[in-house]
Structure formats: structure tokens, C-alpha cells
Amino acid sequence: MRHFILFAACCLWLPSAAAAQKFLQLEKANKARTDKFFVGQDITYRLKDSSEWFTSTITDVQMDAQLVAFDWKTVPVGNIEAIRLRHAPILRSLGPMFMIFGASWAGYSLVGAAFYQYKLTAGTAIVSGTGLASGFILHQIFKHKRVRLGERRRLRAVEIPLGNGE
């Protein structure tokens, strides 16, 4: 019975102890879906005065001042010029799959020519070369997606209160 009372007390007390959920939200014009970056998550971004990309962990988000604290400094949200996002896993894996196909085709063709009566032709080289080249190109295209912030895309700090706020 004591354990039940302790469990019930913790369930009633813990939601009021949680202050808020803080995150950065990437909004696109005329789109209902948003991308959210939570505290503790890594984000790759570029500042307005720099051409260098930084990857940092978000440690805190302050909605009132529109500041985001990274693991090494605090930056106003308005100073972030661009964010680098990742494509869907299926798109990121297309390039390596085509490269594996091209290399496998070439390898099996060489094994067939060395140990069996298989003839190496121009078609064999074309298929393996096309697989390797298209895989490399797809890998470069779908490596990452860069989102420039401006009129149609904006980043803002959001804080959602969880309890009654006492």
C-alpha cells in the first residue's frame, strides 16, 4: 500500500515539476508540417556572417529572447542563415545501393571470365560503369538538403508549457 501511495504521489507531482518543452521550429510558408529540433539534438547550421557550417548540440532554447544555446555559445535565432537537413533514409541509400550493384556486376563478370567460359563484352563494362556512376551521382545529390532561411522559411524558438505553471 505504501508503494501505491508513493507511486500516486510521484504521478501527481512530476507533471507540475516539468516547466515546459522547448524546441526550435522550422516553418515553411503554406505548409502545415514543421521540422522540430529539440534540446539535446544535434543541428547543422550556418551563421549570417560566416561561410562555415557548424554542428552543435542544442542545450537550451529561450523563447522570450529568441536565443538558442549551443554547447559552445549562445546565438540569436535571427543570426542563423541556413540549416542542413538530412533526406529520407531510402533516398540516402539509393546511391550506395547502385554503387554496390555496379561493383558486384563487375566482380561477378570477372569471376565468370576467370573460371568459366563467360566472355567480357562492352555491355558488361557499360552496366557496371553505369551502376557506379549513377550511384555516385545519386549519393552526391541526396547527401544533405540545405534550407536557407528567409521570407518563406523561418526558424523560431518555441516553448510549450506542460503543467499548470505554478
TATARA-V331220 format. One record per backbone hydrogen bond with DSSP energy under -1.0 kcal/mol. CO is the residue of the C=O (numbers start at 1). NH is the residue of the N-H. E is the energy in kcal/mol with one decimal. If there is no record, write none. Layout:
BEGIN
co: [CO & CO]
nh: [NH & NH]
e: [E & E]
END
This chain:
BEGIN
co: [1 & 2 & 3 & 4 & 5 & 6 & 7 & 8 & 9 & 10 & 13 & 14 & 21 & 22 & 23 & 24 & 25 & 26 & 27 & 28 & 35 & 37 & 38 & 41 & 43 & 44 & 45 & 46 & 46 & 54 & 56 & 58 & 60 & 62 & 66 & 67 & 68 & 69 & 69 & 73 & 75 & 76 & 77 & 79 & 81 & 82 & 83 & 85 & 88 & 89 & 93 & 94 & 95 & 96 & 97 & 98 & 99 & 100 & 101 & 102 & 103 & 104 & 105 & 106 & 107 & 108 & 109 & 110 & 111 & 112 & 112 & 121 & 122 & 123 & 124 & 125 & 126 & 127 & 128 & 129 & 130 & 131 & 132 & 133 & 134 & 135 & 136 & 137 & 138 & 145 & 147 & 152 & 153 & 154 & 156 & 158 & 160]
nh: [5 & 6 & 7 & 8 & 9 & 10 & 11 & 12 & 13 & 14 & 17 & 18 & 160 & 39 & 158 & 37 & 156 & 35 & 154 & 31 & 26 & 24 & 41 & 58 & 56 & 84 & 54 & 81 & 82 & 45 & 43 & 40 & 69 & 67 & 77 & 62 & 75 & 59 & 60 & 70 & 68 & 79 & 80 & 48 & 149 & 46 & 147 & 145 & 92 & 93 & 97 & 98 & 99 & 100 & 101 & 102 & 103 & 104 & 105 & 106 & 107 & 108 & 109 & 110 & 111 & 112 & 113 & 114 & 115 & 116 & 118 & 125 & 126 & 127 & 128 & 129 & 130 & 131 & 132 & 133 & 134 & 135 & 136 & 137 & 138 & 139 & 140 & 141 & 142 & 85 & 83 & 29 & 150 & 27 & 25 & 23 & 21]
e: [-2.1 & -2.5 & -2.6 & -2.7 & -2.3 & -2.1 & -2.2 & -1.8 & -2.1 & -2.6 & -1.1 & -1.3 & -2.7 & -1.1 & -2.9 & -2.8 & -1.9 & -1.8 & -2.3 & -1.5 & -3.2 & -2.8 & -1.9 & -2.3 & -2.2 & -2.5 & -3.2 & -2.6 & -1.5 & -2.7 & -2.5 & -3.3 & -3.4 & -1.9 & -2.8 & -2.8 & -2.9 & -3.4 & -1.5 & -3.2 & -2.6 & -1.7 & -1.3 & -2.1 & -2.9 & -2.2 & -3.3 & -3.1 & -2.1 & -1.6 & -1.8 & -2.2 & -2.3 & -2.3 & -2.2 & -2.5 & -2.4 & -2.6 & -2.6 & -2.0 & -2.6 & -3.0 & -1.9 & -2.2 & -2.4 & -2.5 & -2.1 & -2.1 & -2.4 & -1.6 & -1.3 & -1.3 & -2.4 & -2.5 & -2.1 & -2.5 & -2.7 & -2.1 & -2.2 & -2.8 & -2.7 & -1.9 & -2.1 & -2.4 & -2.5 & -2.1 & -2.0 & -2.2 & -2.6 & -3.7 & -2.4 & -2.8 & -2.9 & -2.9 & -2.8 & -2.3 & -2.7]
END
